[in-house]
Amino acid sequence: MRKERILLHVYGEQRDSVWTLTCLDLAFASRATSLMQAKVYVRANAHAYLDGKLVGENIQFPATPVSAAVVTKLRMILAGPALATRRWSNA
């Protein structure tokens, strides 16, 4: 069976030598000391989630659920000033 390619929106941030990648579409975050390892965790957890498993169920690829408030905040950061300008110009 062929797997379909999907596009996921991911926000990444490095603090204190730890990368945190937050999948905005599926509301989970993965952390690792390298960006490449964090990407592997996100990809593995996304596939597991789409196969019907819970986020964080597989201890080989750690992940934690993220609240809707955090996802909204990160989406606003990614949208940047253009979104704020559009919002104010429509008022």
Secondary structure as a PSIPRED ss2 file (coil, helix, strand):
# PSIPRED VFORMAT (PSIPRED V4.0)

   1 M C   1.000  0.000  0.000
   2 R C   1.000  0.000  0.000
   3 K C   1.000  0.000  0.000
   4 E C   1.000  0.000  0.000
   5 R C   1.000  0.000  0.000
   6 I C   1.000  0.000  0.000
   7 L C   1.000  0.000  0.000
   8 L C   1.000  0.000  0.000
   9 H C   1.000  0.000  0.000
  10 V E   0.000  0.000  1.000
  11 Y E   0.000  0.000  1.000
  12 G E   0.000  0.000  1.000
  13 E E   0.000  0.000  1.000
  14 Q E   0.000  0.000  1.000
  15 R E   0.000  0.000  1.000
  16 D C   1.000  0.000  0.000
  17 S C   1.000  0.000  0.000
  18 V E   0.000  0.000  1.000
  19 W E   0.000  0.000  1.000
  20 T E   0.000  0.000  1.000
  21 L E   0.000  0.000  1.000
  22 T E   0.000  0.000  1.000
  23 C E   0.000  0.000  1.000
  24 L C   1.000  0.000  0.000
  25 D C   1.000  0.000  0.000
  26 L C   1.000  0.000  0.000
  27 A C   1.000  0.000  0.000
  28 F E   0.000  0.000  1.000
  29 A E   0.000  0.000  1.000
  30 S E   0.000  0.000  1.000
  31 R E   0.000  0.000  1.000
  32 A E   0.000  0.000  1.000
  33 T C   1.000  0.000  0.000
  34 S C   1.000  0.000  0.000
  35 L H   0.000  1.000  0.000
  36 M H   0.000  1.000  0.000
  37 Q H   0.000  1.000  0.000
  38 A H   0.000  1.000  0.000
  39 K H   0.000  1.000  0.000
  40 V H   0.000  1.000  0.000
  41 Y H   0.000  1.000  0.000
  42 V H   0.000  1.000  0.000
  43 R H   0.000  1.000  0.000
  44 A H   0.000  1.000  0.000
  45 N H   0.000  1.000  0.000
  46 A H   0.000  1.000  0.000
  47 H H   0.000  1.000  0.000
  48 A H   0.000  1.000  0.000
  49 Y H   0.000  1.000  0.000
  50 L H   0.000  1.000  0.000
  51 D C   1.000  0.000  0.000
  52 G C   1.000  0.000  0.000
  53 K C   1.000  0.000  0.000
  54 L C   1.000  0.000  0.000
  55 V C   1.000  0.000  0.000
  56 G C   1.000  0.000  0.000
  57 E C   1.000  0.000  0.000
  58 N C   1.000  0.000  0.000
  59 I C   1.000  0.000  0.000
  60 Q C   1.000  0.000  0.000
  61 F C   1.000  0.000  0.000
  62 P C   1.000  0.000  0.000
  63 A C   1.000  0.000  0.000
  64 T E   0.000  0.000  1.000
  65 P E   0.000  0.000  1.000
  66 V C   1.000  0.000  0.000
  67 S C   1.000  0.000  0.000
  68 A H   0.000  1.000  0.000
  69 A H   0.000  1.000  0.000
  70 V H   0.000  1.000  0.000
  71 V H   0.000  1.000  0.000
  72 T H   0.000  1.000  0.000
  73 K H   0.000  1.000  0.000
  74 L H   0.000  1.000  0.000
  75 R H   0.000  1.000  0.000
  76 M H   0.000  1.000  0.000
  77 I H   0.000  1.000  0.000
  78 L H   0.000  1.000  0.000
  79 A H   0.000  1.000  0.000
  80 G H   0.000  1.000  0.000
  81 P H   0.000  1.000  0.000
  82 A H   0.000  1.000  0.000
  83 L H   0.000  1.000  0.000
  84 A H   0.000  1.000  0.000
  85 T H   0.000  1.000  0.000
  86 R H   0.000  1.000  0.000
  87 R H   0.000  1.000  0.000
  88 W H   0.000  1.000  0.000
  89 S H   0.000  1.000  0.000
  90 N C   1.000  0.000  0.000
  91 A C   1.000  0.000  0.000
